[in-house]
Amino acid sequence: MIFKKAVEILISKGLKITFAESCTGGLLCKSVTDVPGASAVFPGGAVTYCNDAKISLLGVSSGTIEKYTEVSLAAASEMASGAAALFGADIAVSATGYAGPGGGTEKDPAGTVYVGVFVRGAVNAYRLYFPRADRAEVRRLCCEFAAYIVESEAERL
């Protein structure tokens, strides 16, 4: 249960968390709900696999997608902010990327994931690259990174 410690911290501090997922396809939501008691901190999440869902549900700007693509720091940031607003969460994590084996670009080959992290109005985004990971491992590693970030940010609040 990779989110066990994160959920314990969130519960102890009365914080809410949500997720906006693309390449992880619901694995972040599943991972947090694997933890007993997660309903106290997790109101829900959004799997926005296509751009229309990112735009209509999360408020990602079509201009952002046109300029930077849906797999970018900018899109990940807007996804996290949109999820926080949609679910009324203190912390929101987004994931968008190319889990592979296909897809990707020269700049962002398969194995590239952008993670956005919203914490009470402030947003940071990270570029992760797992060049030797298969699709399942890219998704798992992204979830592990998200759990680490949530633990760190929740402790700080």
Secondary structure, DSSP 8 states (H G I E B T S, - for coil): -TTHHHHHHHHHHT--EEEEESTTTTHHHHHHHTSTTGGGT----EE--SHHHHHHHH---HHHHHHH-SSSHHHHHHHHHHHHHHHT-SEEEEEEE--SSS-B-SSSBTTEEEEEEEETTEEEEEEEE-TT--HHHHHHHHHHHHHHHHHHHHHH-
